């Protein structure tokens, strides 16, 4: 982006209001997950940029996401058994330097950079990894010391791509080790997998795990008729082991899954959705609801990338199905930005955005959205930035509390004061990691207005710092500051009039 473009873009966009934005949708809940996926797989631009250019682009993107009201970034750090961060277990990704295993020069750590910059803006950072994919096609050159050359028996080729064999214990152990190392070294807020488990089926080609089935499946009592159950069991073991590794290292770090939007069709299961598409359970061998019910994952974000009224997979049908099932953990909706210019079925002069957001905010078990791709918010595709910044995410929101992990509110701040146009406060020290302050929430109320922290329109900052600068016009305002811990439990407010 050209210098100064972002500032002008944000200022101009905030002055716009589009007819697709329903006025009452601005009354968003105080608690709402607002994530944005930032992918690097397939990116052919980063490798041509200098470190300074990449960092500038990332900062500009995060600035826009922040001004659009987002509170979480789902950042891709392991697209293909590689790393967008320094790792002793896997090579540097080719999407950073153009060559797998080649470190950036000058040396820097993109993951640490994004964690710092996201947290600085009051946003979470979820580290997004792919558990099985190794290559995208058969022309890619693997790093000379890649695990594939040391232990080729735990890999399988399907179509033109190379994958870890989900049945091989050594493959699972390696992936768990990678995630445990990442969680140990980085202050990530969550680990995130998307929809790639067993690969999407290729017509006329069976996934080549016959030898693994003979080795592991049949001795465990599985038959050809129950091979699908065996495959689902293999994936479940990985999910269980990842959950256990995260919990042992940092129990506040969440584990989220964003599956393909159809769990099962009604033709396959009477409890399935009224759809007719690929089944996450039957074709990708991922039983995500089971993982949620067993407590292995903390949120589900089904990719409901379709339009309302699409016959085979209607967005409205699917969001209602997931809401009604009400599986354990939180439920976010994976939203494809490209579908948001589709005409509304009732009023074709507007788009479907108002109806989609109405469903998200009125269905009782839906806790927010994740936008795909997040980069498109930064480019204002289909006026998405405008709609979010001026209407749908105009007011800041807290992430829903993960009370299954922790439901104890942290201690409030102390000695709220104003000095030299700065509002500052003291923090009570604690050795309990679960109760340590993660962010401070600052509310500003007009003179004469009773302080009411249930209304998010009064939130003016979500910050890691223990102070904020004030404007001259803030002098007669009442301020309240609260603490949220790592699981987003909020303390009682401390007021300063």
KOLZADO-377246 format. One record per residue (C-alpha): residue in one letter; x, y, z. Coordinates in steps of 0.5 Angstrom, whole numbers, plus 500, padded with zeros to 3 digits. Each point is the difference from the previous one (the first is absolute). Example, Ala and Ser with C-alpha at 12.3 -4.5 7.8 and 13.67 -1.06 7.14 Angstrom:
residues 2
a525491516;s502507498;
***
This chain:
residues 497
x500500500;x502507499;x503504505;x494504504;x495496496;x497496506;x499506504;x496503495;x496494498;x498499507;x498507501;x496500494;x497493501;x497503507;x496505496;x496495496;x494496501;x497495495;x493498500;x502493501;x501502507;x494499505;x500506505;x498495506;x506496498;x505505504;x497498506;x505494501;x501496506;x505502505;x503493499;x501498493;x506496497;x502504494;x506496496;x504501494;x503494496;x507503497;x503494496;x507500497;x499493496;x500501493;x503507501;x505502494;x501507502;x503500507;x507496498;x501506495;x499505506;x506503504;x499499508;x498507501;x495500494;x496494503;x500503507;x497506498;x495496496;x498496506;x500506504;x495504495;x496494500;x499499508;x499507500;x494500495;x497493504;x501504506;x496506498;x495495497;x498497507;x504494499;x502497507;x504494497;x505498495;x500493497;x507500497;x503494496;x507498503;x500492497;x497499494;x504494497;x504497505;x505506501;x500506504;x499508499;x504500507;x507498502;x499492502;x505495501;x495495498;x498502493;x503504495;x498508498;x494500495;x502501493;x494506500;x505504504;x506500496;x498496494;x504494502;x499495505;x505500506;x503507498;x499505506;x499507499;x505505499;x500504504;x498495505;x493501504;x495496503;x493502496;x496496505;x503504506;x499506496;x492499499;x499498507;x503506503;x497505495;x493496501;x500501507;x502507500;x494501496;x495496505;x500494496;x501493501;x505496495;x498493499;x505496497;x497496494;x503493498;x499495495;x501493503;x501496494;x502503493;x507500498;x500503493;x495503495;x502496494;x506496497;x504505498;x502503507;x507499502;x501498508;x505502504;x506495500;x499499507;x493499500;x497495505;x497496493;x507498498;x502498507;x493496501;x497499493;x495494503;x496505504;x498504494;x495498494;x499503493;x493502498;x499503493;x506505499;x500501507;x504497506;x497499507;x502498507;x496493501;x495501505;x500493502;x508500502;x501501507;x507504499;x496505495;x495502506;x506500505;x504505495;x494505499;x499500508;x507501501;x500506495;x494503504;x502499507;x507503498;x496506497;x495501506;x506499505;x504506496;x495505498;x494504503;x495497495;x493501503;x497493496;x502495495;x496499494;x499495495;x495501494;x497495495;x506496498;x500493503;x500494496;x500503493;x494502496;x499494495;x502500493;x495497495;x502493499;x506499504;x500497507;x504503506;x506495500;x500498507;x499493499;x507498503;x499504506;x493496501;x503494499;x505502506;x496503504;x492500498;x499493500;x504498506;x495505504;x494496497;x498505495;x498497493;x499503493;x493501502;x502504506;x506504497;x497506500;x500499508;x507499500;x502506496;x496504505;x503497506;x507502497;x498507500;x497500507;x506497503;x504506497;x495505502;x500497507;x507500501;x501507497;x495502505;x503497506;x507503498;x497507500;x497499507;x506497503;x504506498;x495506500;x493498502;x498507498;x502499492;x493498497;x500495494;x495501494;x498497494;x497503494;x497494496;x496500493;x493502502;x497494499;x500495505;x496495497;x494500495;x493498502;x501494495;x506497503;x497502507;x493501503;x503505504;x504504495;x499506496;x495501495;x505501495;x503496494;x508501500;x507497502;x499497507;x506502505;x498494504;x500495494;x505503495;x505503505;x499495505;x500506506;x495499505;x500507503;x494500504;x503494504;x506504501;x496505503;x496496504;x506496503;x503507502;x506500495;x498506497;x498507502;x497503494;x497498493;x500504495;x496497494;x502503493;x493502498;x502503493;x494500496;x494505499;x493500503;x496496495;x505495497;x497494499;x505495502;x503504506;x495505502;x504505505;x494501504;x498493501;x507498502;x501506505;x493497503;x503493500;x506502504;x497504505;x494495501;x505495502;x504504505;x506496501;x505501505;x504506500;x499507496;x497500493;x503505495;x498501492;x505499495;x498506495;x502500493;x501508498;x499498493;x492498501;x498507503;x499503494;x494495498;x493503500;x495499506;x495496498;x494504503;x503507498;x505499494;x502507500;x504499506;x505494501;x500494505;x504503505;x495503505;x496493500;x506496501;x502505506;x493499503;x501493500;x507500503;x497505506;x493497501;x502493500;x501498508;x506496499;x504503494;x506504504;x503504494;x503500493;x507499497;x501503493;x503497494;x505502497;x502506505;x504503495;x494502496;x497504506;x507504499;x498501493;x493502501;x497494496;x493500499;x500506504;x501496506;x505505504;x495505499;x494496503;x504497506;x503507502;x494504499;x494495502;x501493502;x507500504;x500508502;x500499507;x506496503;x498493503;x503495505;x501493498;x495495503;x503498507;x502492500;x497499506;x501492499;x508502501;x499505506;x494504502;x504504506;x500507499;x507503501;x501506505;x498507498;x505505499;x502505505;x501508501;x497502493;x502507499;x502506495;x506503500;x503504494;x494498495;x502493502;x495495503;x504495504;x499494505;x503495504;x500493499;x499495506;x506495499;x498492500;x504494499;x494496497;x501500493;x492500499;x499506503;x505504498;x498506496;x500499492;x496507498;x498506503;x493502498;x499508500;x493503500;x498507499;x493503503;x498507498;x499505506;x494498504;x499493497;x500494505;x506495498;x497494497;x505495498;x495496497;x500504494;x506500495;x498506497;x504503505;x506496499;x506505498;x506495500;x502493501;x507500502;x506497503;x503506503;x498503507;x499507498;x497504494;x500507497;x494504501;x497506495;x499507503;x492498499;x501494505;x501504506;x493500502;x499493499;x499494504;x505494499;x499493502;x506495499;x499492501;x505495499;x499493496;x504494501;x502495495;x493497499;x497507500;x497500507;x499507501;x501503507;x496505504;x501507497;x504506504;x497507498;x503507500;x496506499;
***
